[in-house]
C-alpha cells in the first residue's frame, strides 16, 4: 500500500462518517459539500 492508497482510504472513511452525520443533523454549515472538497480547500489555504 502506498501513501496515496492510504489517504484514499482515509477520505472514504471520512466521507462515509460525514454522510451518516448529515443524515442525522443539518447543523453543519457544510452539510451539502463533500468532505473531500472541504479538505482540499483547507489544504490549498494552508500552503
Buried (B, 14 or more C-beta within 10 A) or exposed (E): EEEEEEEEEEBEEBBEEBEEBBEEEEEEEEEEEBBBEBBEEEEEEEE
